[in-house]
Amino acid sequence: MSSDSRETSDDSLSDEQRLTALENNRRRDRILLGLLAGLLTVMLASWLTWGLMSLFAEEQDTLDNSQVETLRIQQSSLEKQVAGLKLELANLGAKFSSTPALPAPNSDNRASLEHLARLLQAQELGFQQSLAALKNGMRDLAGMIAGSRSWLDDYNEALDKELAASQARLSKLQQWASGKQPEPAVSSP
């Protein structure tokens, strides 16, 4: 019945009115088709995005009961190893604490200290002899070179300071070797 009324109403419309009605219907169809195409495009883009994300995403590992049990066994074995290492560390600590410390300087190693003192004294005497030979050699060299008195005096002064310091060290070593406490050194400016 509604189709009959449209036909009668379409017949009574003029050509311009029919043309306008067709253009309105076409415009509405175009809008609906555009909305439908946009909706399909969004859906397709979301499916593609989801597919690509799932393709490149790392798979999550899920642990099953057998893996959990394996990890528990490994944990218990590692705990046993740690307990064994702690026991071994305690044994080594006990051995270390029972090891005697170095002997005091006044006990049995007195002979070693006397030998060390003699070696150090001999070393100081050798150093003093080297300084004396160096001083004599420089004096002989200065005699060969004209105008060398000024630098020879400066050189002799420096050598005399080193020789005095060596003699002071030798006297301290002799006191130490005899068992006396060396006197504190007085620093000179």
C-alpha positions as CSV (number, residue, x, y, z in Angstrom):
1,M,0.0,0.0,0.0
2,S,2.8,2.3,0.8
3,S,4.3,1.6,-2.6
4,D,1.0,2.6,-4.3
5,S,1.0,5.8,-2.5
6,R,4.6,6.5,-3.5
7,E,3.8,5.9,-7.1
8,T,0.8,8.2,-7.0
9,S,2.9,10.8,-5.2
10,D,5.8,10.4,-7.6
11,D,3.4,10.9,-10.6
12,S,2.1,14.1,-9.1
13,L,5.6,15.5,-8.6
14,S,7.2,17.5,-11.2
15,D,10.4,16.6,-12.9
16,E,12.4,19.0,-10.8
17,Q,11.0,17.7,-7.6
18,R,11.7,14.2,-8.6
19,L,15.3,15.1,-9.5
20,T,15.8,16.9,-6.2
21,A,14.4,13.8,-4.3
22,L,16.7,11.5,-6.2
23,E,19.7,13.8,-5.5
24,N,18.8,13.8,-1.8
25,N,18.5,10.0,-1.8
26,R,21.9,9.7,-3.6
27,R,23.5,12.1,-1.1
28,R,22.2,10.0,1.8
29,D,23.4,6.8,0.1
30,R,26.9,8.3,-0.4
31,I,27.1,9.3,3.3
32,L,26.0,5.8,4.4
33,L,28.5,4.2,2.0
34,G,31.3,6.6,3.2
35,L,30.5,5.7,6.9
36,L,30.4,2.0,6.0
37,A,33.8,2.3,4.2
38,G,35.3,4.2,7.1
39,L,34.1,1.6,9.6
40,L,35.5,-1.2,7.4
41,T,38.8,0.6,7.1
42,V,39.1,1.1,10.9
43,M,38.3,-2.6,11.5
44,L,40.8,-3.7,8.9
45,A,43.5,-1.5,10.3
46,S,42.8,-2.8,13.9
47,W,43.0,-6.4,12.7
48,L,46.2,-5.8,10.8
49,T,47.7,-4.0,13.9
50,W,46.7,-6.9,16.1
51,G,48.1,-9.4,13.7
52,L,51.4,-7.6,13.4
53,M,51.7,-7.1,17.1
54,S,51.0,-10.8,17.8
55,L,53.5,-11.8,15.1
56,F,56.4,-9.7,16.5
57,A,55.5,-10.0,20.2
58,E,57.6,-12.2,22.3
59,E,55.8,-15.3,23.5
60,Q,55.4,-15.4,27.3
61,D,56.8,-18.5,28.9
62,T,54.4,-20.1,31.2
63,L,55.8,-22.5,33.8
64,D,54.1,-25.8,34.2
65,N,54.3,-28.0,37.3
66,S,57.3,-30.0,36.0
67,Q,59.4,-26.9,35.5
68,V,58.4,-25.6,38.9
69,E,59.4,-28.9,40.5
70,T,62.8,-28.8,38.6
71,L,63.5,-25.3,39.9
72,R,62.7,-26.4,43.4
73,I,65.1,-29.4,43.1
74,Q,67.8,-27.0,41.8
75,Q,67.1,-24.6,44.7
76,S,67.5,-27.3,47.3
77,S,70.8,-28.6,45.7
78,L,72.1,-25.0,45.7
79,E,71.1,-24.6,49.3
80,K,73.0,-27.8,50.2
81,Q,76.1,-26.5,48.3
82,V,75.9,-23.1,50.2
83,A,75.7,-25.0,53.5
84,G,78.7,-27.1,52.6
85,L,80.7,-23.9,51.6
86,K,79.7,-22.2,54.9
87,L,81.0,-25.2,56.8
88,E,84.2,-25.2,54.9
89,L,84.6,-21.5,55.5
90,A,84.1,-22.0,59.2
91,N,86.7,-24.8,59.2
92,L,89.2,-22.5,57.4
93,G,88.4,-19.7,59.8
94,A,89.1,-22.0,62.8
95,K,92.4,-23.1,61.1
96,F,93.3,-19.5,60.5
97,S,92.6,-18.4,64.1
98,S,94.6,-21.3,65.5
99,T,97.6,-20.4,63.4
100,P,100.2,-18.6,65.6
101,A,100.9,-15.0,64.7
102,L,104.3,-13.8,63.8
103,P,106.7,-14.0,66.7
104,A,107.5,-10.9,68.7
105,P,110.8,-9.2,67.9
106,N,112.3,-10.1,71.3
107,S,111.8,-13.9,71.0
108,D,113.6,-16.5,69.0
109,N,114.2,-14.4,66.0
110,R,116.7,-12.2,67.7
111,A,119.5,-13.7,65.6
112,S,117.6,-12.8,62.4
113,L,117.3,-9.2,63.7
114,E,121.0,-9.0,64.5
115,H,121.8,-10.3,61.0
116,L,119.5,-7.7,59.5
117,A,121.1,-4.9,61.5
118,R,124.6,-6.0,60.4
119,L,123.4,-6.0,56.7
120,L,121.9,-2.5,57.1
121,Q,125.1,-1.2,58.8
122,A,127.2,-2.6,56.0
123,Q,124.9,-1.0,53.4
124,E,125.2,2.4,55.1
125,L,129.0,2.1,55.3
126,G,129.1,1.2,51.6
127,F,126.9,4.3,50.9
128,Q,129.3,6.5,52.9
129,Q,132.3,5.1,51.0
130,S,130.5,5.8,47.7
131,L,129.8,9.4,48.8
132,A,133.4,9.9,49.8
133,A,134.7,8.5,46.5
134,L,132.3,10.8,44.6
135,K,133.4,13.8,46.6
136,N,137.1,13.0,45.9
137,G,136.4,12.5,42.2
138,M,134.6,15.8,41.9
139,R,137.4,17.5,43.7
140,D,139.9,16.0,41.2
141,L,137.6,17.1,38.3
142,A,137.3,20.6,39.7
143,G,141.1,20.8,39.7
144,M,141.1,20.1,36.0
145,I,138.5,22.7,35.1
146,A,139.2,26.5,35.6
147,G,136.7,28.5,37.6
148,S,135.0,25.4,39.2
149,R,135.4,26.5,42.8
150,S,131.9,27.9,43.1
151,W,130.0,24.7,41.9
152,L,132.4,22.5,43.8
153,D,131.5,24.2,47.1
154,D,127.8,23.8,46.4
155,Y,128.4,20.1,45.4
156,N,130.5,19.4,48.5
157,E,127.8,21.0,50.7
158,A,125.1,18.7,49.2
159,L,127.3,15.6,49.6
160,D,128.2,16.6,53.2
161,K,124.4,16.7,54.1
162,E,123.9,13.3,52.7
163,L,127.0,12.0,54.4
164,A,125.8,13.4,57.8
165,A,122.3,11.8,57.3
166,S,124.0,8.4,56.5
167,Q,126.1,8.6,59.7
168,A,123.0,9.4,61.7
169,R,121.3,6.3,60.3
170,L,124.3,4.2,61.0
171,S,124.4,5.3,64.7
172,K,120.7,4.5,65.0
173,L,121.3,1.0,63.4
174,Q,124.1,0.4,65.9
175,Q,121.8,1.3,68.8
176,W,119.1,-0.9,67.5
177,A,121.4,-3.8,67.0
178,S,122.6,-3.4,70.6
179,G,119.0,-3.5,71.9
180,K,118.9,0.2,72.9
181,Q,116.1,2.4,71.8
182,P,117.4,5.0,69.3
183,E,117.0,8.6,70.4
184,P,114.4,10.6,68.5
185,A,115.9,12.5,65.7
186,V,115.9,16.3,66.1
187,S,115.0,17.9,62.8
188,S,117.2,20.8,61.8
189,P,115.9,23.6,59.6
